[in-house]
Amino acid sequence: MAVSPIRPRMSIKDLYDVLYMRILTGELRPGAAISETRIADEVGLSRTPVRQVFQRLADAGFLVVVPQVGTYVAPIEISAVRDAQFVREMLECSAVAEAATSPLADKEARLHRFLEDQRRLIGKGDHIGFFLSDEAMHRALMEIAGHPHVWGMIASAKVSLDRLRYLSLERIDWLEMIFRQHEDLVNRVVAGDPDGATKVMQAHLRTAFAAIERIAAENADFFAE
């Protein structure tokens, strides 16, 4: 799966999503200049809605806006990654225990569909598709736990962590390891094992963070000094 291109007359939401994914996947690298005027011309919009998109991306930590100078893709801040890891672990470990005891009849079939999808995506070497399926599975676990609105809070808090996670997923052996963790996690939830599910979720969420030094060394230009 490739990131969708910017195209004329696309909606503001779609423009935000495309720029978000371009930065997330490293297609737009830290330090790259990005022009409101050029993008407004490409999409066929005035600069005002494009400026609003840029501000949302800046608020998310993806862009740095320097008045009278320009707008640039922001580096990954390790401190923000640590905060995002804390938020995810606190909320998702609690939620997965509730998902394991949830009486929802379709949770097994629903979660196994994610595993089938991820197995197929690994076979295709589709890193972006795997990342999106990973996100959807974690969101589904929050819904199964009975907290569908909490995922939005997590998603807004973890953008820096997501950039780190995507860099880790560029290696096929890493994808396969994450998939094995997903299998273990789903099996614990389906078996109604809240303690086991919590332990697996904690280890799973710490995987990318534990490899931060290696990822930063291999992608030094993505990180703030």
C-alpha positions in Angstrom: 0.0 0.0 0.0 1.4 3.4 -1.0 0.5 6.8 0.6 -2.2 8.5 -1.5 -1.0 11.5 -3.6 -2.1 15.1 -3.1 -4.7 15.7 -5.8 -6.8 18.6 -7.0 -10.1 19.3 -5.1 -9.4 16.8 -2.4 -11.1 17.5 1.0 -9.3 19.2 3.9 -9.6 15.9 5.9 -8.0 13.9 3.0 -5.2 16.5 2.7 -4.5 16.2 6.5 -4.5 12.4 6.2 -2.1 12.4 3.3 0.4 14.8 4.9 0.1 12.9 8.1 1.0 9.6 6.4 3.8 11.2 4.4 5.5 12.4 7.6 4.7 9.2 9.5 6.2 7.0 6.9 9.3 9.2 6.3 8.4 10.1 2.8 8.7 13.7 4.1 11.7 13.6 6.3 12.6 15.8 9.3 13.9 19.2 8.2 12.1 19.0 4.8 10.5 22.4 3.9 6.8 22.3 3.1 5.0 25.2 1.5 1.4 26.3 2.2 1.3 28.1 -1.1 2.5 25.2 -3.2 0.1 22.8 -1.6 -2.8 25.2 -1.8 -2.1 25.5 -5.6 -1.9 21.7 -6.0 -5.2 21.1 -4.2 -6.9 24.2 -5.6 -7.7 25.8 -2.3 -7.0 29.1 -0.6 -4.2 29.3 1.8 -6.5 29.6 4.9 -7.7 26.0 5.0 -4.2 24.7 4.2 -2.8 26.8 7.0 -5.4 25.2 9.3 -4.1 21.7 8.2 -0.5 22.8 8.8 -1.5 24.1 12.3 -3.1 20.7 13.2 0.0 18.9 12.1 2.1 21.3 14.1 -0.1 20.8 17.2 0.4 17.0 16.7 4.2 17.5 16.7 4.7 16.7 13.0 5.6 20.2 11.8 7.6 23.2 13.0 6.3 26.6 11.9 9.0 29.3 12.0 7.3 32.7 11.5 8.6 34.7 8.5 10.9 31.8 7.6 8.9 28.7 6.7 7.4 25.4 7.8 9.5 22.2 8.2 8.9 18.6 9.1 9.7 18.2 12.8 12.2 15.7 14.2 11.1 13.0 16.6 11.4 14.1 20.2 12.5 11.3 22.5 10.8 12.9 25.5 7.5 12.9 23.6 8.0 9.2 22.7 8.4 8.4 26.4 5.2 10.3 27.3 3.3 8.5 24.6 4.6 5.1 25.8 3.4 6.0 29.3 -0.1 6.9 28.1 -0.5 3.8 26.0 0.7 1.4 28.6 -1.5 2.8 31.4 -4.7 2.8 29.2 -4.3 -0.2 27.0 -3.1 -2.6 29.6 -6.2 -1.8 31.7 -8.4 -2.1 28.7 -7.1 -5.4 27.4 -7.9 -7.0 30.8 -11.5 -5.8 30.3 -11.5 -7.1 26.7 -10.5 -10.5 28.0 -13.5 -10.7 30.2 -15.9 -9.1 27.8 -18.9 -11.2 26.9 -19.1 -10.0 23.3 -20.0 -13.0 21.1 -18.1 -11.9 18.0 -14.8 -10.8 19.6 -13.0 -14.0 18.6 -14.0 -13.8 15.0 -13.3 -10.1 14.9 -9.8 -10.3 16.3 -8.9 -13.4 14.2 -9.8 -11.4 11.1 -7.1 -8.9 12.0 -4.6 -11.7 12.3 -5.5 -13.1 8.9 -5.2 -9.6 7.4 -1.8 -9.1 9.0 -0.5 -12.5 7.9 -1.4 -11.5 4.3 0.2 -8.1 4.6 3.5 -9.6 5.8 3.5 -11.9 2.9 3.2 -8.9 0.6 5.8 -6.9 2.5 3.2 -4.2 2.9 4.5 -2.1 5.9 2.0 0.7 5.6 -0.9 -1.8 5.4 0.4 -3.7 8.5 0.8 -0.5 10.5 -2.8 0.5 9.7 -4.1 -3.0 10.6 -2.1 -2.9 13.8 -3.8 0.4 14.7 -7.2 -0.9 13.8 -6.7 -4.0 16.0 -5.7 -1.9 19.0 -8.7 0.3 18.5 -11.0 -2.8 18.2 -9.6 -4.1 21.6 -10.5 -0.8 23.2 -14.0 -1.1 21.7 -14.4 -4.7 22.9 -13.3 -3.5 26.4 -16.3 -1.0 26.2 -14.2 2.2 25.9 -14.6 3.2 22.2 -13.9 6.9 22.8 -10.6 6.3 24.7 -8.8 5.4 21.5 -9.1 9.0 20.3 -7.2 10.1 23.4 -4.5 7.5 22.8 -4.2 8.3 19.1 -3.7 12.1 19.8 -1.1 11.4 22.4 1.1 8.9 20.5 2.0 10.6 17.2 5.7 10.7 18.1 5.7 7.1 19.2 3.9 6.2 15.9 6.8 7.6 13.9 9.2 5.5 15.9 7.0 2.4 15.5 6.8 2.9 11.8 10.6 3.0 11.5 10.8 -0.3 13.4 8.3 -1.9 11.1 10.4 -1.3 8.0 12.3 -4.6 8.8 10.4 -7.7 7.8 11.8 -9.7 10.8 10.3 -7.0 13.1 6.9 -7.3 11.4 7.0 -11.0 12.0 7.9 -10.6 15.7 5.1 -8.0 16.2 2.6 -10.5 14.5 3.6 -13.3 16.9 2.9 -10.9 19.8 -0.5 -10.1 18.3 -1.3 -13.8 18.0 -0.4 -14.3 21.7 -2.4 -11.3 22.7 -5.5 -12.4 20.8 -5.2 -15.9 22.2 -5.1 -14.6 25.7 -8.1 -12.3 25.1 -10.2 -15.0 23.5 -9.3 -17.5 26.3 -10.6 -15.0 28.9 -7.2 -14.6 30.6 -7.0 -10.9 31.8 -3.7 -11.3 33.7 -2.0 -13.0 30.7 -3.5 -10.5 28.3 -2.2 -7.6 30.4 1.3 -9.0 30.6 1.5 -9.7 26.8 0.1 -6.2 26.1 2.7 -4.6 28.3 5.6 -6.5 26.6 4.1 -5.7 23.2 3.9 -2.0 23.8 7.4 -1.9 25.2 8.9 -3.6 22.2 9.5 -0.6 19.9 10.4 1.6 22.8 13.0 -0.9 24.0 14.7 -0.7 20.6 14.8 3.1 20.6 18.6 3.3 20.7 19.0 1.0 17.7 16.3 2.7 15.7 17.7 6.2 16.5 21.2 5.0 15.5 19.9 3.6 12.2 17.8 6.7 11.5 19.8 9.5 13.2 18.4 12.2 10.9 14.8 11.5 12.2 15.6 12.4 15.8 16.1 15.7 17.6 19.6 16.0 19.1 
